[in-house]
Amino acid sequence: MRHFDYKNGEMYAEDVPLRKIAEAVGTPCYVYSTATFERHYRVFADSFDGIEALVAYSVKANSNIAVLATLAKLGAGADVVSAGELARALIAGIPAHKIVFSGVGKTKAEMRDALEAGIRVFNVESLAELRALNAVALSMNTQAPVAFRVNPDVTAGGHEKISTGKKENKFGIAWSHAEAAYAEAAALPGIKIVGVDVHIGSQIDQLAPFEAAIAKCGDLIKTLRQQGHTIQSFDIGGGLGIPYGDNTKAPPLPSAYGALVKRLTADMNVEMIFEPGRMIAGNAGILLSEVLYVKQGEDRNFLIIDAAMNDLLRPALYDAYHDLEGVKAPARDFKQETYDVVGPICESGDTFMKGREMPALEEGDLVVLHSAGAYGAAQSSQYNTRPLVPEVMVRGDKFAIIRERPTVADILKTESIPDWD
């Protein structure tokens, strides 16, 4: 569910007209709905009523501290992949004991930061990382709680660049090496084994891959316990897809996912950990933009908007679909047009959609790119020296800027010309 709807002929975010935000903040800008974040978190968390579970929101999906603080108030934990994300989670009020640290390239400095904070668990992805973590923990006279991220060789994910559970992916310990990895960890004095971790991909639109991975890991947990290892937690990552409005297969409901998990893990005697990101954030945000020009091409029409691939990278990176609507509702007798919707960056890849039919738009019209709350602002850059766009949070009939647009002067002051004399 999203709280971006037409009222009296124009689109609102909850009870705030998007036109009002555009006038106050400028375009392009991201707009988030607090009500959507809250509803999505509750729907997901409620799916696991009756079992011991931690919902550790995947910070990489949308890392704004206002978003994290909103989720922290609901009881969310955090899945982080850098010291920066760890700092964001702590500042936002997420307790360290609800934070899990993932990622294939943790540095020793990041390990120290996480150990000092007292995080819940490190999801370790290689033996080299394990040995480095052991050394850091011993230097601090402590033990690091770990779960190995195991790679079950299960195919999942809506695009090859977001599939993480196949044997050719860079993530996790190879399945055939898992038992040996736990044996080595058990022998290291700076390591404390606490669980098993798996993550098979993103934007998954069916339950079968989850079922395969959970069942496979269930067998591994039994084996590890027989070998004397203490397995208290089972982290099955995130990956549940969302509807993007492209008429593709609708992903499973969180309630169906929760029922599957509870059925498959009923006899495992573990605390479950989940790392949802897109499912909570994706449809909680939109990218608000303005039409700059309508350009007549030789064989097509181009709708040139002021948002660009540096603001929303997903279409260029993943060929991702985003629904587009005008902020002003189309008239009953609207004219239908077909556009390639593009941005102003000097790259052919700066294209949001091709051959898309929609009500005709004109220069100066405001438009919305839906489902942009996850991996939108978080992946944005200042390519072409375009300032990062503002982020705005709406709650009811109020809105607040939660990330300001920097000026070009703000960007340039971080650089300097060396004095070689």
DOBAMAR-966914 format. One record per residue (C-alpha): residue number from 1; x, y, z. Coordinates in nm, 3 decimals. Layout:
<lokols>
<resi NUM X X Y Y Z Z>
...
</lokols>
This chain:
<lokols>
<resi 1 X 0.000 Y 0.000 Z 0.000>
<resi 2 X 0.118 Y 0.354 Z -0.073>
<resi 3 X -0.019 Y 0.686 Z 0.048>
<resi 4 X 0.023 Y 0.877 Z -0.280>
<resi 5 X -0.322 Y 0.935 Z -0.427>
<resi 6 X -0.528 Y 1.185 Z -0.625>
<resi 7 X -0.754 Y 1.419 Z -0.431>
<resi 8 X -0.955 Y 1.694 Z -0.598>
<resi 9 X -0.768 Y 1.645 Z -0.923>
<resi 10 X -0.410 Y 1.646 Z -0.796>
<resi 11 X -0.179 Y 1.401 Z -0.624>
<resi 12 X -0.115 Y 1.414 Z -0.251>
<resi 13 X 0.137 Y 1.249 Z -0.023>
<resi 14 X -0.089 Y 1.156 Z 0.268>
<resi 15 X -0.262 Y 1.492 Z 0.328>
<resi 16 X -0.001 Y 1.717 Z 0.163>
<resi 17 X -0.035 Y 1.829 Z -0.201>
<resi 18 X 0.282 Y 1.737 Z -0.390>
<resi 19 X 0.260 Y 2.070 Z -0.570>
<resi 20 X 0.304 Y 2.242 Z -0.234>
<resi 21 X 0.622 Y 2.045 Z -0.168>
<resi 22 X 0.756 Y 2.128 Z -0.516>
<resi 23 X 0.695 Y 2.497 Z -0.457>
<resi 24 X 0.868 Y 2.492 Z -0.119>
<resi 25 X 1.160 Y 2.258 Z -0.191>
<resi 26 X 1.206 Y 2.258 Z -0.567>
<resi 27 X 1.244 Y 1.963 Z -0.799>
<resi 28 X 1.365 Y 1.700 Z -0.829>
<resi 29 X 1.313 Y 1.575 Z -0.474>
<resi 30 X 1.226 Y 1.255 Z -0.292>
<resi 31 X 0.906 Y 1.246 Z -0.089>
<resi 32 X 0.842 Y 0.977 Z 0.173>
<resi 33 X 0.521 Y 0.878 Z 0.348>
<resi 34 X 0.557 Y 0.805 Z 0.719>
<resi 35 X 0.226 Y 0.618 Z 0.721>
<resi 36 X 0.351 Y 0.382 Z 0.449>
<resi 37 X 0.677 Y 0.308 Z 0.630>
<resi 38 X 0.487 Y 0.235 Z 0.950>
<resi 39 X 0.225 Y 0.019 Z 0.784>
<resi 40 X 0.476 Y -0.186 Z 0.587>
<resi 41 X 0.690 Y -0.249 Z 0.894>
<resi 42 X 0.391 Y -0.359 Z 1.100>
<resi 43 X 0.252 Y -0.585 Z 0.827>
<resi 44 X 0.590 Y -0.756 Z 0.792>
<resi 45 X 0.662 Y -0.785 Z 1.166>
<resi 46 X 0.310 Y -0.908 Z 1.244>
<resi 47 X 0.363 Y -1.197 Z 1.002>
<resi 48 X 0.592 Y -1.354 Z 1.263>
<resi 49 X 0.364 Y -1.333 Z 1.564>
<resi 50 X 0.414 Y -1.635 Z 1.785>
<resi 51 X 0.784 Y -1.688 Z 1.718>
<resi 52 X 1.100 Y -1.522 Z 1.846>
<resi 53 X 1.204 Y -1.284 Z 1.569>
<resi 54 X 1.412 Y -0.973 Z 1.504>
<resi 55 X 1.324 Y -0.754 Z 1.207>
<resi 56 X 1.655 Y -0.589 Z 1.117>
<resi 57 X 1.572 Y -0.330 Z 0.851>
<resi 58 X 1.825 Y -0.326 Z 0.567>
<resi 59 X 1.974 Y 0.021 Z 0.596>
<resi 60 X 2.118 Y 0.020 Z 0.244>
<resi 61 X 1.766 Y 0.040 Z 0.098>
<resi 62 X 1.705 Y 0.387 Z 0.243>
<resi 63 X 1.951 Y 0.511 Z 0.501>
<resi 64 X 1.812 Y 0.853 Z 0.593>
<resi 65 X 1.824 Y 0.887 Z 0.971>
<resi 66 X 1.466 Y 1.017 Z 0.981>
<resi 67 X 1.353 Y 0.693 Z 0.815>
<resi 68 X 1.563 Y 0.488 Z 1.057>
<resi 69 X 1.428 Y 0.680 Z 1.356>
<resi 70 X 1.071 Y 0.618 Z 1.237>
<resi 71 X 1.138 Y 0.243 Z 1.224>
<resi 72 X 1.333 Y 0.242 Z 1.551>
<resi 73 X 1.024 Y 0.371 Z 1.733>
<resi 74 X 0.837 Y 0.064 Z 1.605>
<resi 75 X 1.102 Y -0.171 Z 1.744>
<resi 76 X 1.308 Y -0.234 Z 1.432>
<resi 77 X 1.666 Y -0.347 Z 1.434>
<resi 78 X 1.912 Y -0.279 Z 1.154>
<resi 79 X 2.117 Y -0.471 Z 0.901>
<resi 80 X 2.424 Y -0.260 Z 0.818>
<resi 81 X 2.710 Y -0.306 Z 0.572>
<resi 82 X 2.950 Y -0.026 Z 0.670>
<resi 83 X 3.068 Y 0.179 Z 0.965>
<resi 84 X 2.872 Y 0.471 Z 0.821>
<resi 85 X 2.547 Y 0.275 Z 0.824>
<resi 86 X 2.627 Y 0.158 Z 1.178>
<resi 87 X 2.667 Y 0.521 Z 1.287>
<resi 88 X 2.338 Y 0.614 Z 1.120>
<resi 89 X 2.151 Y 0.333 Z 1.294>
<resi 90 X 2.289 Y 0.424 Z 1.637>
<resi 91 X 2.218 Y 0.796 Z 1.592>
<resi 92 X 1.862 Y 0.711 Z 1.488>
<resi 93 X 1.805 Y 0.523 Z 1.813>
<resi 94 X 1.837 Y 0.160 Z 1.704>
<resi 95 X 2.001 Y -0.029 Z 1.993>
<resi 96 X 2.333 Y -0.198 Z 1.916>
<resi 97 X 2.198 Y -0.533 Z 2.033>
<resi 98 X 1.948 Y -0.518 Z 1.745>
<resi 99 X 2.214 Y -0.450 Z 1.479>
<resi 100 X 2.365 Y -0.715 Z 1.251>
<resi 101 X 2.672 Y -0.637 Z 1.039>
<resi 102 X 2.674 Y -0.788 Z 0.689>
<resi 103 X 2.893 Y -0.740 Z 0.381>
<resi 104 X 3.184 Y -0.913 Z 0.211>
<resi 105 X 3.450 Y -0.648 Z 0.273>
<resi 106 X 3.441 Y -0.537 Z 0.635>
<resi 107 X 3.758 Y -0.352 Z 0.733>
<resi 108 X 3.938 Y -0.397 Z 1.063>
<resi 109 X 3.843 Y -0.041 Z 1.159>
<resi 110 X 3.476 Y -0.124 Z 1.097>
<resi 111 X 3.511 Y -0.441 Z 1.302>
<resi 112 X 3.647 Y -0.237 Z 1.593>
<resi 113 X 3.364 Y 0.014 Z 1.568>
<resi 114 X 3.106 Y -0.264 Z 1.572>
<resi 115 X 3.268 Y -0.447 Z 1.864>
<resi 116 X 3.291 Y -0.125 Z 2.063>
<resi 117 X 2.922 Y -0.058 Z 1.997>
<resi 118 X 2.828 Y -0.412 Z 2.106>
<resi 119 X 2.635 Y -0.525 Z 1.800>
<resi 120 X 2.430 Y -0.844 Z 1.798>
<resi 121 X 2.621 Y -1.046 Z 1.536>
<resi 122 X 2.867 Y -1.030 Z 1.247>
<resi 123 X 2.750 Y -1.212 Z 0.935>
<resi 124 X 3.090 Y -1.346 Z 0.825>
<resi 125 X 3.140 Y -1.414 Z 0.454>
<resi 126 X 3.489 Y -1.566 Z 0.425>
<resi 127 X 3.759 Y -1.739 Z 0.626>
<resi 128 X 3.990 Y -1.444 Z 0.563>
<resi 129 X 3.733 Y -1.215 Z 0.723>
<resi 130 X 3.690 Y -1.458 Z 1.014>
<resi 131 X 4.062 Y -1.454 Z 1.087>
<resi 132 X 4.080 Y -1.077 Z 1.071>
<resi 133 X 3.781 Y -1.047 Z 1.305>
<resi 134 X 3.940 Y -1.290 Z 1.549>
<resi 135 X 4.258 Y -1.079 Z 1.557>
<resi 136 X 4.064 Y -0.757 Z 1.615>
<resi 137 X 3.855 Y -0.912 Z 1.890>
<resi 138 X 4.163 Y -1.049 Z 2.069>
<resi 139 X 4.332 Y -0.708 Z 2.049>
<resi 140 X 4.026 Y -0.569 Z 2.229>
<resi 141 X 4.017 Y -0.855 Z 2.482>
<resi 142 X 3.670 Y -0.964 Z 2.372>
<resi 143 X 3.488 Y -1.216 Z 2.156>
<resi 144 X 3.302 Y -1.140 Z 1.834>
<resi 145 X 2.958 Y -1.306 Z 1.793>
<resi 146 X 2.938 Y -1.456 Z 1.446>
<resi 147 X 2.711 Y -1.634 Z 1.202>
<resi 148 X 2.850 Y -1.753 Z 0.873>
<resi 149 X 2.663 Y -1.638 Z 0.567>
<resi 150 X 2.637 Y -1.960 Z 0.371>
<resi 151 X 2.573 Y -1.970 Z -0.002>
<resi 152 X 2.306 Y -2.234 Z -0.074>
<resi 153 X 2.331 Y -2.210 Z -0.455>
<resi 154 X 1.963 Y -2.117 Z -0.488>
<resi 155 X 1.859 Y -1.905 Z -0.785>
<resi 156 X 1.644 Y -1.604 Z -0.694>
<resi 157 X 1.607 Y -1.234 Z -0.758>
<resi 158 X 1.448 Y -1.021 Z -1.026>
<resi 159 X 1.774 Y -0.935 Z -1.207>
<resi 160 X 2.118 Y -1.094 Z -1.230>
<resi 161 X 2.269 Y -0.797 Z -1.045>
<resi 162 X 2.049 Y -0.855 Z -0.740>
<resi 163 X 2.083 Y -1.233 Z -0.717>
<resi 164 X 2.310 Y -1.323 Z -0.426>
<resi 165 X 2.258 Y -1.691 Z -0.347>
<resi 166 X 2.412 Y -1.869 Z -0.646>
<resi 167 X 2.755 Y -2.031 Z -0.625>
<resi 168 X 2.902 Y -1.786 Z -0.878>
<resi 169 X 2.800 Y -1.485 Z -0.664>
<resi 170 X 3.058 Y -1.319 Z -0.441>
<resi 171 X 2.851 Y -1.363 Z -0.128>
<resi 172 X 2.887 Y -1.615 Z 0.151>
<resi 173 X 3.079 Y -1.930 Z 0.232>
<resi 174 X 3.055 Y -2.201 Z -0.034>
<resi 175 X 2.806 Y -2.465 Z 0.077>
<resi 176 X 3.065 Y -2.742 Z 0.057>
<resi 177 X 3.297 Y -2.543 Z 0.288>
<resi 178 X 3.042 Y -2.453 Z 0.556>
<resi 179 X 3.113 Y -2.729 Z 0.808>
<resi 180 X 3.490 Y -2.673 Z 0.787>
<resi 181 X 3.438 Y -2.298 Z 0.835>
<resi 182 X 3.241 Y -2.355 Z 1.156>
<resi 183 X 3.508 Y -2.597 Z 1.279>
<resi 184 X 3.778 Y -2.334 Z 1.228>
<resi 185 X 3.568 Y -2.066 Z 1.396>
<resi 186 X 3.515 Y -2.287 Z 1.700>
<resi 187 X 3.891 Y -2.310 Z 1.747>
<resi 188 X 3.950 Y -1.934 Z 1.747>
<resi 189 X 3.953 Y -1.771 Z 2.094>
<resi 190 X 3.821 Y -1.435 Z 1.969>
<resi 191 X 3.516 Y -1.586 Z 1.803>
<resi 192 X 3.182 Y -1.693 Z 1.947>
<resi 193 X 2.953 Y -1.888 Z 1.713>
<resi 194 X 2.589 Y -1.787 Z 1.753>
<resi 195 X 2.406 Y -1.861 Z 1.431>
<resi 196 X 2.363 Y -1.925 Z 1.059>
<resi 197 X 2.293 Y -1.661 Z 0.796>
<resi 198 X 2.167 Y -1.682 Z 0.436>
<resi 199 X 2.052 Y -1.427 Z 0.177>
<resi 200 X 1.952 Y -1.539 Z -0.171>
<resi 201 X 1.861 Y -1.221 Z -0.358>
<resi 202 X 1.630 Y -0.924 Z -0.396>
<resi 203 X 1.288 Y -0.853 Z -0.553>
<resi 204 X 1.192 Y -1.221 Z -0.524>
<resi 205 X 0.839 Y -1.282 Z -0.652>
<resi 206 X 0.777 Y -1.640 Z -0.542>
<resi 207 X 0.813 Y -1.845 Z -0.225>
<resi 208 X 0.985 Y -2.151 Z -0.374>
<resi 209 X 1.342 Y -2.013 Z -0.352>
<resi 210 X 1.288 Y -1.918 Z 0.013>
<resi 211 X 1.155 Y -2.265 Z 0.086>
<resi 212 X 1.456 Y -2.430 Z -0.078>
<resi 213 X 1.707 Y -2.213 Z 0.109>
<resi 214 X 1.538 Y -2.247 Z 0.448>
<resi 215 X 1.506 Y -2.625 Z 0.418>
<resi 216 X 1.868 Y -2.658 Z 0.312>
<resi 217 X 1.988 Y -2.442 Z 0.601>
<resi 218 X 1.768 Y -2.635 Z 0.843>
<resi 219 X 1.963 Y -2.949 Z 0.759>
<resi 220 X 2.289 Y -2.760 Z 0.808>
<resi 221 X 2.179 Y -2.636 Z 1.150>
<resi 222 X 2.106 Y -2.993 Z 1.259>
<resi 223 X 2.447 Y -3.106 Z 1.140>
<resi 224 X 2.629 Y -2.819 Z 1.308>
<resi 225 X 2.457 Y -2.888 Z 1.639>
<resi 226 X 2.552 Y -3.255 Z 1.612>
<resi 227 X 2.911 Y -3.137 Z 1.570>
<resi 228 X 2.890 Y -2.944 Z 1.896>
<resi 229 X 2.823 Y -2.590 Z 1.773>
<resi 230 X 2.575 Y -2.362 Z 1.948>
<resi 231 X 2.331 Y -2.226 Z 1.692>
<resi 232 X 2.094 Y -1.978 Z 1.854>
<resi 233 X 1.983 Y -1.771 Z 1.555>
<resi 234 X 1.890 Y -1.821 Z 1.192>
<resi 235 X 1.909 Y -1.510 Z 0.972>
<resi 236 X 1.731 Y -1.563 Z 0.640>
<resi 237 X 1.799 Y -1.214 Z 0.505>
<resi 238 X 1.552 Y -1.015 Z 0.301>
<resi 239 X 1.454 Y -1.026 Z -0.062>
<resi 240 X 1.073 Y -1.028 Z -0.062>
<resi 241 X 0.962 Y -0.832 Z -0.369>
<resi 242 X 0.718 Y -0.544 Z -0.406>
<resi 243 X 0.475 Y -0.445 Z -0.684>
<resi 244 X 0.626 Y -0.183 Z -0.916>
<resi 245 X 0.314 Y -0.135 Z -1.126>
<resi 246 X 0.445 Y -0.309 Z -1.439>
<resi 247 X 0.181 Y -0.584 Z -1.446>
<resi 248 X 0.437 Y -0.854 Z -1.374>
<resi 249 X 0.370 Y -1.134 Z -1.129>
<resi 250 X 0.262 Y -0.996 Z -0.792>
<resi 251 X 0.506 Y -1.094 Z -0.515>
<resi 252 X 0.381 Y -1.302 Z -0.221>
<resi 253 X 0.214 Y -1.124 Z 0.066>
<resi 254 X 0.418 Y -1.094 Z 0.387>
<resi 255 X 0.153 Y -1.307 Z 0.560>
<resi 256 X 0.219 Y -1.594 Z 0.318>
<resi 257 X 0.593 Y -1.552 Z 0.361>
<resi 258 X 0.554 Y -1.551 Z 0.740>
<resi 259 X 0.340 Y -1.865 Z 0.732>
<resi 260 X 0.604 Y -2.041 Z 0.522>
<resi 261 X 0.885 Y -1.942 Z 0.757>
<resi 262 X 0.695 Y -2.048 Z 1.068>
<resi 263 X 0.607 Y -2.385 Z 0.915>
<resi 264 X 0.962 Y -2.461 Z 0.800>
<resi 265 X 1.137 Y -2.345 Z 1.119>
<resi 266 X 0.889 Y -2.476 Z 1.379>
<resi 267 X 1.128 Y -2.748 Z 1.500>
<resi 268 X 1.457 Y -2.557 Z 1.466>
<resi 269 X 1.452 Y -2.391 Z 1.810>
<resi 270 X 1.618 Y -2.072 Z 1.683>
<resi 271 X 1.557 Y -1.701 Z 1.699>
<resi 272 X 1.472 Y -1.583 Z 1.349>
<resi 273 X 1.634 Y -1.271 Z 1.201>
<resi 274 X 1.496 Y -1.095 Z 0.893>
<resi 275 X 1.655 Y -0.818 Z 0.686>
<resi 276 X 1.376 Y -0.653 Z 0.483>
<resi 277 X 1.459 Y -0.333 Z 0.298>
<resi 278 X 1.275 Y -0.282 Z -0.028>
<resi 279 X 0.957 Y -0.441 Z 0.111>
<resi 280 X 0.935 Y -0.168 Z 0.375>
<resi 281 X 1.080 Y 0.130 Z 0.188>
<resi 282 X 1.009 Y 0.079 Z -0.182>
<resi 283 X 0.653 Y 0.203 Z -0.210>
<resi 284 X 0.694 Y 0.449 Z 0.076>
<resi 285 X 0.869 Y 0.701 Z -0.149>
<resi 286 X 0.838 Y 0.880 Z -0.482>
<resi 287 X 1.069 Y 1.097 Z -0.691>
<resi 288 X 0.898 Y 1.425 Z -0.773>
<resi 289 X 1.018 Y 1.591 Z -1.094>
<resi 290 X 0.923 Y 1.859 Z -1.347>
<resi 291 X 0.893 Y 1.830 Z -1.724>
<resi 292 X 1.159 Y 2.053 Z -1.880>
<resi 293 X 1.084 Y 1.995 Z -2.246>
<resi 294 X 0.882 Y 1.781 Z -2.483>
<resi 295 X 1.114 Y 1.705 Z -2.773>
<resi 296 X 0.989 Y 1.578 Z -3.108>
<resi 297 X 1.233 Y 1.320 Z -3.240>
<resi 298 X 1.247 Y 1.162 Z -3.585>
<resi 299 X 1.067 Y 0.847 Z -3.478>
<resi 300 X 0.967 Y 0.916 Z -3.118>
<resi 301 X 0.883 Y 1.184 Z -2.864>
<resi 302 X 1.111 Y 1.252 Z -2.570>
<resi 303 X 0.983 Y 1.374 Z -2.236>
<resi 304 X 1.283 Y 1.547 Z -2.076>
<resi 305 X 1.246 Y 1.583 Z -1.699>
<resi 306 X 1.473 Y 1.751 Z -1.445>
<resi 307 X 1.543 Y 1.426 Z -1.258>
<resi 308 X 1.831 Y 1.217 Z -1.391>
<resi 309 X 2.009 Y 0.885 Z -1.355>
<resi 310 X 2.229 Y 1.030 Z -1.081>
<resi 311 X 1.909 Y 1.088 Z -0.879>
<resi 312 X 1.746 Y 0.750 Z -0.953>
<resi 313 X 1.995 Y 0.495 Z -1.088>
<resi 314 X 1.775 Y 0.184 Z -1.089>
<resi 315 X 1.646 Y 0.209 Z -1.450>
<resi 316 X 2.000 Y 0.253 Z -1.587>
<resi 317 X 2.156 Y -0.007 Z -1.357>
<resi 318 X 1.888 Y -0.277 Z -1.350>
<resi 319 X 1.654 Y -0.189 Z -1.640>
<resi 320 X 1.407 Y -0.132 Z -1.358>
<resi 321 X 1.045 Y -0.031 Z -1.414>
<resi 322 X 0.896 Y 0.271 Z -1.235>
<resi 323 X 0.541 Y 0.387 Z -1.291>
<resi 324 X 0.509 Y 0.755 Z -1.391>
<resi 325 X 0.206 Y 0.977 Z -1.335>
<resi 326 X 0.137 Y 1.347 Z -1.360>
<resi 327 X 0.074 Y 1.533 Z -1.035>
<resi 328 X -0.229 Y 1.686 Z -1.205>
<resi 329 X -0.490 Y 1.417 Z -1.271>
<resi 330 X -0.561 Y 1.369 Z -1.642>
<resi 331 X -0.887 Y 1.508 Z -1.777>
<resi 332 X -1.160 Y 1.266 Z -1.875>
<resi 333 X -1.096 Y 1.332 Z -2.246>
<resi 334 X -0.715 Y 1.324 Z -2.215>
<resi 335 X -0.497 Y 1.265 Z -2.519>
<resi 336 X -0.272 Y 0.959 Z -2.507>
<resi 337 X 0.096 Y 0.999 Z -2.606>
<resi 338 X 0.396 Y 0.769 Z -2.622>
<resi 339 X 0.726 Y 0.895 Z -2.478>
<resi 340 X 1.079 Y 0.801 Z -2.401>
<resi 341 X 1.124 Y 0.964 Z -2.060>
<resi 342 X 1.481 Y 1.086 Z -2.015>
<resi 343 X 1.693 Y 1.307 Z -1.793>
<resi 344 X 1.942 Y 1.586 Z -1.869>
<resi 345 X 2.268 Y 1.392 Z -1.814>
<resi 346 X 2.502 Y 1.343 Z -2.111>
<resi 347 X 2.460 Y 0.964 Z -2.118>
<resi 348 X 2.228 Y 0.755 Z -2.334>
<resi 349 X 2.173 Y 0.548 Z -2.021>
<resi 350 X 1.999 Y 0.846 Z -1.862>
<resi 351 X 1.665 Y 0.700 Z -1.965>
<resi 352 X 1.385 Y 0.616 Z -1.724>
<resi 353 X 1.155 Y 0.442 Z -1.972>
<resi 354 X 1.109 Y 0.386 Z -2.345>
<resi 355 X 0.792 Y 0.379 Z -2.551>
<resi 356 X 0.569 Y 0.435 Z -2.250>
<resi 357 X 0.208 Y 0.530 Z -2.321>
<resi 358 X 0.058 Y 0.790 Z -2.087>
<resi 359 X -0.166 Y 1.096 Z -2.081>
<resi 360 X -0.002 Y 1.382 Z -2.274>
<resi 361 X 0.222 Y 1.608 Z -2.067>
<resi 362 X 0.354 Y 1.958 Z -2.121>
<resi 363 X 0.650 Y 2.169 Z -2.023>
<resi 364 X 0.622 Y 2.269 Z -1.657>
<resi 365 X 0.403 Y 1.975 Z -1.555>
<resi 366 X 0.500 Y 1.796 Z -1.236>
<resi 367 X 0.540 Y 1.419 Z -1.254>
<resi 368 X 0.591 Y 1.139 Z -1.005>
<resi 369 X 0.814 Y 0.835 Z -1.041>
<resi 370 X 0.658 Y 0.581 Z -0.805>
<resi 371 X 0.818 Y 0.306 Z -0.595>
<resi 372 X 1.137 Y 0.508 Z -0.545>
<resi 373 X 1.169 Y 0.480 Z -0.168>
<resi 374 X 1.426 Y 0.199 Z -0.184>
<resi 375 X 1.761 Y 0.230 Z -0.364>
<resi 376 X 1.670 Y 0.577 Z -0.489>
<resi 377 X 1.831 Y 0.843 Z -0.272>
<resi 378 X 2.063 Y 0.581 Z -0.125>
<resi 379 X 2.227 Y 0.519 Z -0.464>
<resi 380 X 2.225 Y 0.880 Z -0.584>
<resi 381 X 2.540 Y 1.069 Z -0.675>
<resi 382 X 2.661 Y 1.412 Z -0.782>
<resi 383 X 2.757 Y 1.306 Z -1.135>
<resi 384 X 2.778 Y 1.603 Z -1.374>
<resi 385 X 2.816 Y 1.816 Z -1.057>
<resi 386 X 2.444 Y 1.787 Z -1.000>
<resi 387 X 2.368 Y 1.839 Z -0.628>
<resi 388 X 2.207 Y 1.553 Z -0.438>
<resi 389 X 1.833 Y 1.604 Z -0.435>
<resi 390 X 1.645 Y 1.685 Z -0.114>
<resi 391 X 1.452 Y 1.421 Z 0.079>
<resi 392 X 1.118 Y 1.518 Z 0.233>
<resi 393 X 0.918 Y 1.326 Z 0.494>
<resi 394 X 0.541 Y 1.365 Z 0.516>
<resi 395 X 0.330 Y 1.284 Z 0.819>
<resi 396 X -0.040 Y 1.358 Z 0.787>
<resi 397 X -0.076 Y 1.720 Z 0.676>
<resi 398 X 0.283 Y 1.818 Z 0.760>
<resi 399 X 0.614 Y 1.778 Z 0.582>
<resi 400 X 0.978 Y 1.832 Z 0.673>
<resi 401 X 1.301 Y 1.841 Z 0.475>
<resi 402 X 1.513 Y 1.553 Z 0.607>
<resi 403 X 1.805 Y 1.606 Z 0.366>
<resi 404 X 1.873 Y 1.947 Z 0.217>
<resi 405 X 1.986 Y 2.011 Z -0.137>
<resi 406 X 2.351 Y 2.123 Z -0.129>
<resi 407 X 2.460 Y 2.416 Z -0.342>
<resi 408 X 2.729 Y 2.388 Z -0.606>
<resi 409 X 2.948 Y 2.589 Z -0.369>
<resi 410 X 2.893 Y 2.320 Z -0.102>
<resi 411 X 3.015 Y 2.057 Z -0.347>
<resi 412 X 3.320 Y 2.251 Z -0.461>
<resi 413 X 3.440 Y 2.346 Z -0.114>
<resi 414 X 3.535 Y 1.982 Z -0.051>
<resi 415 X 3.793 Y 2.001 Z -0.331>
<resi 416 X 4.119 Y 2.192 Z -0.363>
<resi 417 X 4.385 Y 2.279 Z -0.621>
<resi 418 X 4.729 Y 2.165 Z -0.506>
<resi 419 X 5.004 Y 2.421 Z -0.473>
<resi 420 X 5.296 Y 2.255 Z -0.648>
<resi 421 X 5.535 Y 2.551 Z -0.605>
</lokols>
